[in-house]
Amino acid sequence: MPPTIALVDDDRNILTSVSMTLEQEGFQVRTFTDGESALQGLMARPADLAVLDIKMPRMDGMELLQRLRQRSAMPVIFLTSKDDELDELMGLRLGADDYITKPFSQRLLLERIRALLRRNEASRAEGSGTVAGGIIARGDLVLDETKHTCLWKGQQVQLTVTEFLLVKALAVRPGMVKNRDQLIDAAYGENIYVDDRTIDSHVKRVRKKFRQVDNDFAQIETLYGLGYRYKEA
């Protein structure tokens, strides 16, 4: 079965043109013109990836993402207004995996969709060599690549694809500093441009999720001017 992409935008011209491009590339496409219908449709029948506009009637993209994240780790790409940093940061903090600013190239969107689907698939694949059976265990942290699950002190932490890959990149080498470029490559793949603040937003959200399980969580350390490292408990 080809991957199913959900497009959510109140601009029917965008829905039509992007749908045609994706279908020509072999994807199945489902379209929604507002957040409420998208939430109902995606809760009843999830897609492999969703592309969400932020400004929509009935329920905007921010609220839709927040509602989706309560039940699903489905990969999400946000469409934001040009140079609207607040939208970008809010989207990332709510759990979006990536964002593209309008107006956008459909080829760029297609590239980001494929990259995110590859990352999602890779994060679920069994580990090789250094990670036996796809399990990474570092003290109280257990990452299962096959099931795409994260446990901290025996309690599940719900992570998006990007967040899971960031935690994995840090946890595989405890104590080793990873700069933002290395984390971008680990989470997004090479040849994908992502602003440094995107990684910072993802790390803030990861910390928040772990602290919802354990208020004393402090394993992801910031080394100002250098990057981040995982401190094994």
C-alpha positions as CSV (number, residue, x, y, z in Angstrom):
1,M,0.0,0.0,0.0
2,P,1.4,3.4,-0.9
3,P,1.7,5.9,2.0
4,T,-1.4,8.1,2.7
5,I,-0.9,11.8,3.1
6,A,-3.5,14.0,4.7
7,L,-3.7,17.6,3.4
8,V,-5.5,20.1,5.7
9,D,-5.9,23.6,4.2
10,D,-8.9,26.0,3.6
11,D,-7.4,27.0,0.3
12,R,-8.9,24.7,-2.3
13,N,-6.4,25.7,-4.9
14,I,-3.6,24.5,-2.8
15,L,-5.4,21.2,-2.0
16,T,-6.1,20.5,-5.6
17,S,-2.6,21.3,-6.9
18,V,-0.7,19.6,-4.1
19,S,-3.0,16.5,-4.3
20,M,-2.3,16.2,-8.0
21,T,1.4,16.3,-7.5
22,L,1.4,13.8,-4.7
23,E,-0.9,11.4,-6.5
24,Q,1.4,11.6,-9.6
25,E,4.2,10.6,-7.3
26,G,2.3,7.5,-6.1
27,F,0.9,8.7,-2.8
28,Q,-2.7,8.3,-1.7
29,V,-4.2,11.6,-0.6
30,R,-7.0,12.7,1.7
31,T,-8.0,16.3,1.9
32,F,-9.8,18.4,4.5
33,T,-10.8,22.1,4.4
34,D,-11.0,22.7,8.2
35,G,-9.5,21.5,11.4
36,E,-12.7,19.9,12.8
37,S,-13.3,17.6,9.8
38,A,-9.7,16.7,9.8
39,L,-9.7,15.7,13.4
40,Q,-12.7,13.5,13.0
41,G,-11.3,11.9,9.8
42,L,-7.8,11.3,11.2
43,M,-9.1,9.9,14.5
44,A,-11.3,7.5,12.6
45,R,-8.7,6.6,10.0
46,P,-5.1,7.8,10.6
47,A,-2.8,8.8,7.7
48,D,0.9,8.1,7.4
49,L,1.7,11.8,7.5
50,A,-0.3,15.1,7.7
51,V,0.4,18.5,6.2
52,L,-1.5,21.2,8.2
53,D,-2.1,24.8,7.4
54,I,-2.1,27.0,10.6
55,K,-4.8,29.5,9.8
56,M,-8.1,27.7,9.1
57,P,-11.8,28.1,10.1
58,R,-13.6,26.1,12.8
59,M,-10.4,24.8,14.3
60,D,-6.9,26.2,13.4
61,G,-3.8,24.1,12.8
62,M,-2.4,24.7,16.3
63,E,-5.4,23.3,18.1
64,L,-5.7,20.5,15.6
65,L,-2.1,19.5,16.2
66,Q,-2.5,19.7,19.9
67,R,-5.6,17.4,19.8
68,L,-3.9,15.0,17.5
69,R,-0.8,14.8,19.7
70,Q,-3.0,13.6,22.6
71,R,-3.6,10.4,20.7
72,S,-1.1,10.0,17.9
73,A,2.6,10.4,17.0
74,M,1.8,10.7,13.3
75,P,4.4,12.8,11.5
76,V,3.2,16.4,10.9
77,I,4.5,19.2,8.6
78,F,3.2,22.7,9.2
79,L,2.5,25.3,6.5
80,T,3.3,28.7,8.0
81,S,3.1,32.3,6.8
82,K,6.3,33.7,5.4
83,D,8.7,34.9,8.1
84,D,6.2,34.2,10.9
85,E,8.7,32.9,13.5
86,L,6.0,32.7,16.2
87,D,3.9,30.3,14.2
88,E,7.0,28.2,13.5
89,L,8.1,28.0,17.1
90,M,4.6,27.4,18.4
91,G,4.1,24.6,15.9
92,L,7.4,22.9,16.9
93,R,6.7,23.3,20.6
94,L,3.3,21.6,20.1
95,G,4.9,18.7,18.4
96,A,5.2,19.4,14.6
97,D,8.1,17.5,13.0
98,D,8.8,20.1,10.3
99,Y,7.5,23.3,8.8
100,I,7.5,25.0,5.4
101,T,6.7,28.6,4.7
102,K,4.2,29.8,2.2
103,P,4.5,30.4,-0.7
104,F,6.3,27.1,-1.2
105,S,7.7,24.9,-3.9
106,Q,5.7,21.7,-4.3
107,R,9.0,19.9,-5.1
108,L,10.3,21.1,-1.7
109,L,7.2,19.9,0.1
110,L,7.5,16.5,-1.7
111,E,11.1,16.3,-0.6
112,R,10.3,17.0,3.0
113,I,7.4,14.5,3.0
114,R,9.7,11.8,1.6
115,A,12.4,12.6,4.1
116,L,10.0,12.5,7.1
117,L,8.5,9.2,5.9
118,R,12.0,7.8,5.6
119,R,12.9,9.0,9.1
120,N,9.7,7.5,10.5
121,E,10.5,4.2,8.8
122,A,14.1,4.2,9.9
123,S,13.1,4.9,13.5
124,R,11.0,1.8,13.5
125,A,13.5,-0.4,11.9
126,E,15.6,-2.8,13.9
127,G,18.9,-1.5,15.1
128,S,22.1,-2.8,13.7
129,G,25.5,-3.5,15.2
130,T,25.7,-1.1,18.2
131,V,22.1,-1.5,19.2
132,A,21.1,-5.2,19.7
133,G,17.6,-6.0,18.7
134,G,16.7,-2.3,18.2
135,I,16.8,-1.6,22.0
136,I,18.8,1.2,23.5
137,A,19.0,1.1,27.3
138,R,20.8,3.9,29.2
139,G,20.1,3.8,32.9
140,D,16.4,4.6,33.4
141,L,15.9,5.3,29.6
142,V,14.8,2.5,27.3
143,L,14.2,3.2,23.5
144,D,12.7,0.6,21.3
145,E,13.3,1.4,17.7
146,T,11.2,-1.5,16.4
147,K,8.1,-0.4,18.4
148,H,9.1,3.3,18.3
149,T,8.5,3.6,22.1
150,C,10.4,5.5,24.8
151,L,10.3,4.5,28.5
152,W,11.7,6.5,31.4
153,K,11.7,4.8,34.8
154,G,9.2,2.3,33.4
155,Q,6.7,4.9,32.2
156,Q,6.0,5.7,28.6
157,V,7.0,9.0,27.1
158,Q,5.1,9.9,23.9
159,L,7.6,11.2,21.4
160,T,7.1,12.3,17.8
161,V,9.4,10.9,15.1
162,T,11.8,13.9,15.2
163,E,11.9,13.9,19.0
164,F,12.6,10.1,19.1
165,L,15.5,10.5,16.7
166,L,16.9,13.4,18.7
167,V,16.8,11.4,22.0
168,K,18.3,8.4,20.2
169,A,21.2,10.5,18.8
170,L,22.1,11.8,22.2
171,A,21.5,8.6,24.2
172,V,23.6,6.3,21.9
173,R,26.7,8.2,23.1
174,P,26.2,9.3,26.7
175,G,28.5,12.2,27.7
176,M,29.4,13.1,24.1
177,V,28.5,16.6,23.0
178,K,26.4,16.8,19.8
179,N,26.2,20.2,18.1
180,R,23.1,21.4,16.4
181,D,24.3,20.4,13.0
182,Q,24.9,16.8,14.1
183,L,21.4,16.7,15.7
184,I,19.8,18.2,12.5
185,D,21.5,15.4,10.4
186,A,20.3,12.7,12.9
187,A,16.7,14.0,13.0
188,Y,16.2,15.3,9.5
189,G,18.8,13.7,7.4
190,E,21.6,15.3,5.4
191,N,21.0,18.0,2.8
192,I,17.9,19.2,4.6
193,Y,18.2,22.8,5.8
194,V,16.8,23.4,9.3
195,D,17.3,26.5,11.4
196,D,19.2,26.1,14.7
197,R,16.2,27.3,16.7
198,T,14.2,24.3,15.4
199,I,16.5,21.9,17.3
200,D,16.3,24.1,20.4
201,S,12.4,24.0,20.3
202,H,12.4,20.2,19.9
203,V,14.8,19.8,22.8
204,K,12.6,22.0,25.0
205,R,9.6,20.0,24.2
206,V,11.4,16.7,24.8
207,R,12.5,17.9,28.3
208,K,8.9,19.0,29.0
209,K,7.6,15.5,28.1
210,F,10.1,13.7,30.3
211,R,9.3,16.1,33.2
212,Q,5.6,15.2,32.9
213,V,6.7,11.7,33.9
214,D,9.6,12.7,36.2
215,N,9.8,16.3,37.5
216,D,13.5,15.8,38.3
217,F,14.5,14.8,34.8
218,A,17.8,16.5,33.9
219,Q,19.6,14.1,31.6
220,I,19.7,16.3,28.5
221,E,22.2,19.0,29.2
222,T,22.8,22.2,27.3
223,L,26.4,23.3,26.8
224,Y,26.1,26.9,25.7
225,G,27.9,27.5,22.4
226,L,28.5,23.8,21.9
227,G,25.3,21.9,21.8
228,Y,23.7,19.2,23.9
229,R,24.7,15.9,25.6
230,Y,22.9,13.1,27.4
231,K,24.0,12.4,31.0
232,E,23.4,8.8,31.9
233,A,21.7,8.5,35.3
